[in-house]
Amino acid sequence: MEPYSQPQSDPKDVELENNISRIVRRLGQGLRVHVSGGHVTVSGIVNDFGTKRQISQEIQSVGGVREVTNNIRVSRD
């Protein structure tokens, strides 16, 4: 029986995640990004709906992104 090993991250996904993380850091603090097979999931909290839309649009414009799941919430403050 072979020992269990964690699947390795695709280097393309790692690079894409790093690029998108830089964009997201510029637009909001404490946001999280995960990439798998070109599918990007972004989550966290921002101050307004405009920022939420802008983040989604900028992520979609990055080469290699196939799909975006925007789980960002807007603060009620």
N, CA, C and O atoms as a GROMACS GRO file, in nm:
protein
  308
    1MET      N    1   0.084  -0.118   0.000
    1MET     CA    2   0.000   0.000   0.000
    1MET      C    3   0.089   0.124   0.000
    1MET      O    4   0.181   0.136   0.080
    2GLU      N    5   0.059   0.218  -0.091
    2GLU     CA    6   0.140   0.339  -0.100
    2GLU      C    7   0.097   0.438   0.006
    2GLU      O    8  -0.021   0.448   0.039
    3PRO      N    9   0.193   0.513   0.061
    3PRO     CA   10   0.157   0.614   0.161
    3PRO      C   11   0.078   0.727   0.094
    3PRO      O   12   0.100   0.759  -0.023
    4TYR      N   13  -0.013   0.786   0.171
    4TYR     CA   14  -0.093   0.897   0.120
    4TYR      C   15  -0.005   1.019   0.105
    4TYR      O   16   0.077   1.049   0.193
    5SER      N   17  -0.021   1.090  -0.005
    5SER     CA   18   0.053   1.215  -0.021
    5SER      C   19  -0.043   1.323  -0.067
    5SER      O   20  -0.138   1.297  -0.141
    6GLN      N   21  -0.017   1.445  -0.022
    6GLN     CA   22  -0.096   1.558  -0.062
    6GLN      C   23  -0.078   1.583  -0.211
    6GLN      O   24   0.034   1.573  -0.260
    7PRO      N   25  -0.183   1.615  -0.283
    7PRO     CA   26  -0.166   1.650  -0.423
    7PRO      C   27  -0.085   1.779  -0.434
    7PRO      O   28  -0.102   1.871  -0.355
    8GLN      N   29   0.001   1.783  -0.533
    8GLN     CA   30   0.083   1.901  -0.554
    8GLN      C   31   0.001   2.008  -0.624
    8GLN      O   32  -0.081   1.978  -0.710
    9SER      N   33   0.025   2.134  -0.584
    9SER     CA   34  -0.040   2.246  -0.652
    9SER      C   35   0.020   2.263  -0.789
    9SER      O   36   0.141   2.250  -0.806
   10ASP      N   37  -0.063   2.292  -0.886
   10ASP     CA   38  -0.017   2.321  -1.021
   10ASP      C   39   0.061   2.452  -1.017
   10ASP      O   40   0.010   2.551  -0.966
   11PRO      N   41   0.185   2.454  -1.069
   11PRO     CA   42   0.265   2.577  -1.068
   11PRO      C   43   0.193   2.694  -1.134
   11PRO      O   44   0.212   2.809  -1.094
   12LYS      N   45   0.111   2.667  -1.236
   12LYS     CA   46   0.036   2.774  -1.301
   12LYS      C   47  -0.066   2.834  -1.204
   12LYS      O   48  -0.085   2.956  -1.202
   13ASP      N   49  -0.130   2.749  -1.124
   13ASP     CA   50  -0.226   2.798  -1.025
   13ASP      C   51  -0.156   2.880  -0.917
   13ASP      O   52  -0.208   2.982  -0.873
   14VAL      N   53  -0.038   2.836  -0.875
   14VAL     CA   54   0.038   2.908  -0.772
   14VAL      C   55   0.076   3.046  -0.824
   14VAL      O   56   0.061   3.146  -0.753
   15GLU      N   57   0.124   3.054  -0.947
   15GLU     CA   58   0.162   3.181  -1.006
   15GLU      C   59   0.039   3.271  -1.021
   15GLU      O   60   0.046   3.391  -0.991
   16LEU      N   61  -0.070   3.216  -1.067
   16LEU     CA   62  -0.194   3.292  -1.084
   16LEU      C   63  -0.243   3.343  -0.949
   16LEU      O   64  -0.286   3.458  -0.937
   17GLU      N   65  -0.237   3.259  -0.848
   17GLU     CA   66  -0.280   3.299  -0.714
   17GLU      C   67  -0.194   3.414  -0.661
   17GLU      O   68  -0.245   3.508  -0.600
   18ASN      N   69  -0.063   3.408  -0.685
   18ASN     CA   70   0.027   3.516  -0.642
   18ASN      C   71  -0.007   3.646  -0.714
   18ASN      O   72  -0.012   3.752  -0.651
   19ASN      N   73  -0.029   3.640  -0.845
   19ASN     CA   74  -0.063   3.760  -0.922
   19ASN      C   75  -0.194   3.821  -0.874
   19ASN      O   76  -0.203   3.943  -0.857
   20ILE      N   77  -0.294   3.739  -0.854
   20ILE     CA   78  -0.425   3.788  -0.811
   20ILE      C   79  -0.418   3.841  -0.668
   20ILE      O   80  -0.483   3.940  -0.636
   21SER      N   81  -0.339   3.778  -0.583
   21SER     CA   82  -0.325   3.825  -0.445
   21SER      C   83  -0.269   3.967  -0.441
   21SER      O   84  -0.310   4.047  -0.357
   22ARG      N   85  -0.177   3.999  -0.532
   22ARG     CA   86  -0.123   4.136  -0.538
   22ARG      C   87  -0.233   4.235  -0.574
   22ARG      O   88  -0.241   4.343  -0.515
   23ILE      N   89  -0.317   4.200  -0.669
   23ILE     CA   90  -0.429   4.287  -0.709
   23ILE      C   91  -0.524   4.307  -0.590
   23ILE      O   92  -0.563   4.419  -0.559
   24VAL      N   93  -0.559   4.198  -0.527
   24VAL     CA   94  -0.657   4.202  -0.419
   24VAL      C   95  -0.603   4.282  -0.300
   24VAL      O   96  -0.678   4.358  -0.238
   25ARG      N   97  -0.475   4.267  -0.267
   25ARG     CA   98  -0.416   4.343  -0.156
   25ARG      C   99  -0.427   4.492  -0.180
   25ARG      O  100  -0.445   4.570  -0.085
   26ARG      N  101  -0.415   4.534  -0.304
   26ARG     CA  102  -0.423   4.675  -0.338
   26ARG      C  103  -0.565   4.729  -0.316
   26ARG      O  104  -0.583   4.848  -0.287
   27LEU      N  105  -0.664   4.644  -0.329
   27LEU     CA  106  -0.804   4.688  -0.323
   27LEU      C  107  -0.872   4.662  -0.189
   27LEU      O  108  -0.976   4.723  -0.161
   28GLY      N  109  -0.818   4.575  -0.107
   28GLY     CA  110  -0.882   4.546   0.021
   28GLY      C  111  -0.791   4.468   0.113
   28GLY      O  112  -0.705   4.392   0.068
   29GLN      N  113  -0.809   4.488   0.241
   29GLN     CA  114  -0.728   4.419   0.341
   29GLN      C  115  -0.798   4.292   0.388
   29GLN      O  116  -0.920   4.288   0.400
   30GLY      N  117  -0.720   4.189   0.415
   30GLY     CA  118  -0.775   4.067   0.473
   30GLY      C  119  -0.856   3.980   0.379
   30GLY      O  120  -0.932   3.893   0.423
   31LEU      N  121  -0.841   4.002   0.249
   31LEU     CA  122  -0.913   3.918   0.154
   31LEU      C  123  -0.830   3.793   0.124
   31LEU      O  124  -0.707   3.798   0.124
   32ARG      N  125  -0.898   3.682   0.099
   32ARG     CA  126  -0.830   3.555   0.073
   32ARG      C  127  -0.858   3.511  -0.071
   32ARG      O  128  -0.968   3.529  -0.124
   33VAL      N  129  -0.756   3.453  -0.132
   33VAL     CA  130  -0.765   3.407  -0.270
   33VAL      C  131  -0.722   3.261  -0.275
   33VAL      O  132  -0.623   3.222  -0.213
   34HIS      N  133  -0.798   3.181  -0.350
   34HIS     CA  134  -0.759   3.041  -0.376
   34HIS      C  135  -0.782   3.014  -0.524
   34HIS      O  136  -0.883   3.053  -0.581
   35VAL      N  137  -0.684   2.946  -0.586
   35VAL     CA  138  -0.694   2.913  -0.728
   35VAL      C  139  -0.676   2.763  -0.745
   35VAL      O  140  -0.586   2.702  -0.688
   36SER      N  141  -0.765   2.703  -0.826
   36SER     CA  142  -0.754   2.562  -0.859
   36SER      C  143  -0.802   2.544  -1.002
   36SER      O  144  -0.919   2.567  -1.033
   37GLY      N  145  -0.711   2.503  -1.088
   37GLY     CA  146  -0.747   2.480  -1.228
   37GLY      C  147  -0.797   2.605  -1.300
   37GLY      O  148  -0.880   2.596  -1.390
   38GLY      N  149  -0.746   2.720  -1.260
   38GLY     CA  150  -0.788   2.845  -1.320
   38GLY      C  151  -0.917   2.902  -1.261
   38GLY      O  152  -0.960   3.010  -1.299
   39HIS      N  153  -0.977   2.828  -1.167
   39HIS     CA  154  -1.098   2.875  -1.098
   39HIS      C  155  -1.052   2.951  -0.974
   39HIS      O  156  -0.984   2.895  -0.888
   40VAL      N  157  -1.088   3.078  -0.967
   40VAL     CA  158  -1.046   3.166  -0.857
   40VAL      C  159  -1.163   3.185  -0.761
   40VAL      O  160  -1.274   3.217  -0.802
   41THR      N  161  -1.136   3.164  -0.633
   41THR     CA  162  -1.232   3.195  -0.528
   41THR      C  163  -1.172   3.304  -0.442
   41THR      O  164  -1.061   3.289  -0.391
   42VAL      N  165  -1.245   3.413  -0.425
   42VAL     CA  166  -1.200   3.524  -0.342
   42VAL      C  167  -1.304   3.546  -0.233
   42VAL      O  168  -1.424   3.544  -0.260
   43SER      N  169  -1.257   3.569  -0.110
   43SER     CA  170  -1.349   3.587   0.002
   43SER      C  171  -1.293   3.688   0.100
   43SER      O  172  -1.173   3.717   0.101
   44GLY      N  173  -1.380   3.741   0.182
   44GLY     CA  174  -1.343   3.840   0.282
   44GLY      C  175  -1.450   3.947   0.289
   44GLY      O  176  -1.563   3.927   0.245
   45ILE      N  177  -1.413   4.062   0.347
   45ILE     CA  178  -1.507   4.171   0.367
   45ILE      C  179  -1.448   4.300   0.311
   45ILE      O  180  -1.331   4.330   0.334
   46VAL      N  181  -1.530   4.376   0.238
   46VAL     CA  182  -1.490   4.508   0.188
   46VAL      C  183  -1.594   4.610   0.235
   46VAL      O  184  -1.698   4.573   0.290
   47ASN      N  185  -1.564   4.739   0.215
   47ASN     CA  186  -1.650   4.846   0.266
   47ASN      C  187  -1.770   4.879   0.178
   47ASN      O  188  -1.869   4.933   0.226
   48ASP      N  189  -1.761   4.847   0.046
   48ASP     CA  190  -1.872   4.886  -0.041
   48ASP      C  191  -1.884   4.792  -0.161
   48ASP      O  192  -1.792   4.717  -0.194
   49PHE      N  193  -2.001   4.799  -0.225
   49PHE     CA  194  -2.029   4.712  -0.339
   49PHE      C  195  -1.941   4.744  -0.460
   49PHE      O  196  -1.908   4.655  -0.538
   50GLY      N  197  -1.903   4.872  -0.475
   50GLY     CA  198  -1.816   4.911  -0.586
   50GLY      C  199  -1.682   4.840  -0.580
   50GLY      O  200  -1.630   4.795  -0.682
   51THR      N  201  -1.626   4.829  -0.459
   51THR     CA  202  -1.498   4.759  -0.442
   51THR      C  203  -1.515   4.611  -0.472
   51THR      O  204  -1.428   4.550  -0.535
   52LYS      N  205  -1.625   4.552  -0.428
   52LYS     CA  206  -1.652   4.411  -0.455
   52LYS      C  207  -1.656   4.386  -0.606
   52LYS      O  208  -1.596   4.291  -0.654
   53ARG      N  209  -1.728   4.471  -0.680
   53ARG     CA  210  -1.736   4.458  -0.826
   53ARG      C  211  -1.600   4.478  -0.892
   53ARG      O  212  -1.563   4.404  -0.982
   54GLN      N  213  -1.527   4.580  -0.845
   54GLN     CA  214  -1.396   4.609  -0.904
   54GLN      C  215  -1.300   4.491  -0.888
   54GLN      O  216  -1.228   4.457  -0.981
   55ILE      N  217  -1.301   4.430  -0.772
   55ILE     CA  218  -1.213   4.314  -0.748
   55ILE      C  219  -1.248   4.202  -0.846
   55ILE      O  220  -1.159   4.143  -0.907
   56SER      N  221  -1.376   4.173  -0.861
   56SER     CA  222  -1.418   4.067  -0.952
   56SER      C  223  -1.377   4.098  -1.095
   56SER      O  224  -1.327   4.010  -1.166
   57GLN      N  225  -1.398   4.221  -1.139
   57GLN     CA  226  -1.363   4.260  -1.275
   57GLN      C  227  -1.213   4.250  -1.300
   57GLN      O  228  -1.169   4.202  -1.404
   58GLU      N  229  -1.134   4.295  -1.204
   58GLU     CA  230  -0.988   4.290  -1.222
   58GLU      C  231  -0.938   4.147  -1.224
   58GLU      O  232  -0.847   4.114  -1.301
   59ILE      N  233  -0.995   4.060  -1.141
   59ILE     CA  234  -0.954   3.920  -1.142
   59ILE      C  235  -0.988   3.857  -1.277
   59ILE      O  236  -0.906   3.784  -1.333
   60GLN      N  237  -1.107   3.885  -1.329
   60GLN     CA  238  -1.150   3.827  -1.457
   60GLN      C  239  -1.061   3.871  -1.573
   60GLN      O  240  -1.052   3.801  -1.674
   61SER      N  241  -0.996   3.986  -1.559
   61SER     CA  242  -0.911   4.036  -1.667
   61SER      C  243  -0.771   3.974  -1.667
   61SER      O  244  -0.694   3.998  -1.760
   62VAL      N  245  -0.738   3.897  -1.565
   62VAL     CA  246  -0.605   3.835  -1.555
   62VAL      C  247  -0.601   3.711  -1.645
   62VAL      O  248  -0.690   3.626  -1.640
   63GLY      N  249  -0.499   3.702  -1.727
   63GLY     CA  250  -0.483   3.586  -1.814
   63GLY      C  251  -0.472   3.457  -1.736
   63GLY      O  252  -0.401   3.450  -1.635
   64GLY      N  253  -0.542   3.354  -1.781
   64GLY     CA  254  -0.538   3.224  -1.715
   64GLY      C  255  -0.657   3.199  -1.624
   64GLY      O  256  -0.679   3.086  -1.581
   65VAL      N  257  -0.734   3.305  -1.593
   65VAL     CA  258  -0.851   3.289  -1.508
   65VAL      C  259  -0.965   3.234  -1.593
   65VAL      O  260  -1.000   3.291  -1.696
   66ARG      N  261  -1.021   3.122  -1.549
   66ARG     CA  262  -1.131   3.058  -1.621
   66ARG      C  263  -1.266   3.095  -1.561
   66ARG      O  264  -1.366   3.109  -1.633
   67GLU      N  265  -1.270   3.110  -1.430
   67GLU     CA  266  -1.395   3.136  -1.360
   67GLU      C  267  -1.364   3.204  -1.228
   67GLU      O  268  -1.259   3.180  -1.169
   68VAL      N  269  -1.455   3.290  -1.181
   68VAL     CA  270  -1.438   3.359  -1.054
   68VAL      C  271  -1.560   3.334  -0.966
   68VAL      O  272  -1.674   3.355  -1.008
   69THR      N  273  -1.534   3.290  -0.844
   69THR     CA  274  -1.638   3.281  -0.743
   69THR      C  275  -1.610   3.392  -0.643
   69THR      O  276  -1.510   3.388  -0.571
   70ASN      N  277  -1.699   3.490  -0.638
   70ASN     CA  278  -1.678   3.606  -0.551
   70ASN      C  279  -1.761   3.587  -0.425
   70ASN      O  280  -1.882   3.610  -0.424
   71ASN      N  281  -1.694   3.546  -0.317
   71ASN     CA  282  -1.760   3.526  -0.188
   71ASN      C  283  -1.735   3.645  -0.095
   71ASN      O  284  -1.747   3.632   0.027
   72ILE      N  285  -1.700   3.760  -0.152
   72ILE     CA  286  -1.675   3.880  -0.072
   72ILE      C  287  -1.807   3.932  -0.017
   72ILE      O  288  -1.908   3.935  -0.087
   73ARG      N  289  -1.804   3.972   0.108
   73ARG     CA  290  -1.921   4.034   0.172
   73ARG      C  291  -1.893   4.182   0.190
   73ARG      O  292  -1.777   4.224   0.202
   74VAL      N  293  -1.998   4.261   0.190
   74VAL     CA  294  -1.986   4.405   0.212
   74VAL      C  295  -2.019   4.433   0.358
   74VAL      O  296  -2.120   4.385   0.411
   75SER      N  297  -1.932   4.511   0.424
   75SER     CA  298  -1.949   4.544   0.564
   75SER      C  299  -2.077   4.623   0.585
   75SER      O  300  -2.113   4.706   0.503
   76ARG      N  301  -2.143   4.597   0.692
   76ARG     CA  302  -2.268   4.667   0.726
   76ARG      C  303  -2.241   4.794   0.809
   76ARG      O  304  -2.335   4.862   0.849
   77ASP      N  305  -2.116   4.825   0.833
   77ASP     CA  306  -2.082   4.943   0.916
   77ASP      C  307  -2.116   5.072   0.847
   77ASP      O  308  -2.094   5.179   0.903
   0.00000   0.00000   0.00000
